[in-house]
Amino acid sequence: MESSQNSSSGNGGIDPQENLKEVINSIQKNLGLLHQLHLTVSSFNVASQLPLLQRINDVVSELDTMQRLADNCNIQVPMEVVNLIDDGKNPDEFTRNVINSCISRNQITKGKTDSFKGLRKHLLEELEQAFPDEVEAYREIRATSAAELKRLAQAQSILPNGDVKVKNEH
């Protein structure tokens, strides 16, 4: 118990993964202590009062350690997951629902994008039949502006979709 308390005291150089490992270790230790407490309580007699009090103190002490370690972890759990656990359901159900929802919305968005691409293509074909010179000029302007945008994006570290590249700071 002392080693986990000392190594987490300031969160000075400990990375989030290490913090999480320490919390997990503390949880496992607390489960062991609770099991020992259960065994002591289930076979309780007057002579086992002092060991019982010591086990209770150990559990309380480890719960305190676990809380301090958890304060160094920045883990956000969606309320839906907590509610599923409270209802006795598997939290993987939440993940499955989120992924299925994303897939569904992605398919809808892809369908809309494909429809607009088809509409644009159809309009360009119709316009080309009615106004061939103007459509040719439009295509030249589009090609020129696309090449200029690509050159500008490369010079300014802008991605083709308009996002700016962010350099990782190590």
N, C-alpha and C positions, 0 to 999 in steps of 0.2 A: 504494500500500500504506500509506503514511503517513497518508492521510486517513481510511482505515477504522480504523486503529489509534487515532488521536486521537479520533475521534467516538464510539468505543465504550468508552473507557477506564474510565468509571465507571458507565455505565448510568444516569447522573444523571437526565436528562430524556427519554431516548429511549424511545419506546413499543415494545411488543412487535412491532408490524408493521415498524417501522424496524429493529429487531434482526434480524428474519427476512430483510428485504431485504439487510442487510449480510452475513449468512451466505450467502445465495444469490449475491451478488456475489463473495464470497470463493471459493465453490465454482467459479463460472464462471472466475474468474481462475486458480484452481489447475488446472482442466482445460486452460486455455491453456498454463500452464507445463509441465504434464505432456506436452502435445503437442510443445512445443519440446524438452523433454528427450528424448522419443522420437526426434525428428528428429536430435538431436545424437548419441544413442547409435547409431542405425542407420547413421550415416555417420562413425563414430568413427575417428580416427587420432591419432597422438601429438600432433600440433599442436592438436587440439581438446580436449585434456585440461583446460586452464584453463576454457574455456567450459562444459565438462561439469560441472566442480566448481561453477561459478557457478550453473548451472541447478539442480543438486541443492540448493545452499544456498537458492536462491529458492523451490523447492518446499517445503523444510523450513520456511522462514520463513513462507510463506503457510499451511502446515498449522497452524503455531502460532497465527497470526492467526485462522484459521478456528475453532480450538478455543476461543480466548478469546471470540470473538464468539458461538459456540454456547453457551457457559456462561451468557450473558445471555438465551438463549431457553429458555422453559419449554414445550417441546413433548414430549408423551408419545406414543410410538408403541407400539401394542399388539404384544406378542410375536408374535401370529399374522401380523401384517403383515411383520415382520422375517423370520419363517420362510418366508412366501410368496416374498419377494424372494430369500432364500437358495436356495429351490427353483427359482428362475427363472420364477416365475409373476407375474402382474399383481396388484399390491396392491388394485386396484379389486375384485377377486374377494372380498376380505374385506368391503369396504363393501357389496357386493351381498348377501353372505350375511347380514350383520348386518341390513340393511334387510328382506330376505325373512323372517328370523326374527322381527323386530319386527311385520311385517305379519301373520304367522301367529299369533303370540301375541295380537295385537290382535283378530284375528277370533275366536279362541277366547274371549277375555274378553268381547267384544261378544255372542257367542252365549250365554254364561252370564248376562250382564246381561239380555238380552232374555228368556231363560227365566225368570229371577226376576221380571221385570216381568209376564210372562204369568201366572205362578203367583200373584203378589200380586193381579192383576186378577181372576183366577178365584176366589181365596179371598174377595175382597171381594164378588163377585157372589153366591157361595154364602152368605156370612154375611148379606148384605143380605136374602136370601130368608128366612133363618131368624130373624134378629135385626135388623129394619129400624131400630128406634129406637136401638139400640146403635151400629150402623154410622153412622147420621146423627150421633150424638154424637161418634164417633171422627173423622169427617170434619171436623166443626167444630173439634175439638181440634187436628187436624193443620193446618188452615188458620190457626188462631190462632197455633200455635207456629211455623209457617213464616213468617208475617208478622213475628212477634217476632224470630225469628232473622235475618231479612233486615234489619230495623231495627237490630238489634244489630251485625250485620256491617258495615253502612254507617257506624255510629258508631265502630267500632273498626278500620276498614280491613281487615276480614276478607272474603275472597272467599267466594262461595256454597258452594264445596267445602270450606271450613274452613281454607284456607291464609291466611296473613297477607300483606298487601301489603308489599313492601319498597321503600322509597324509594331511588332511585338517587342515589348521592353523586357529584357532579361535581367 
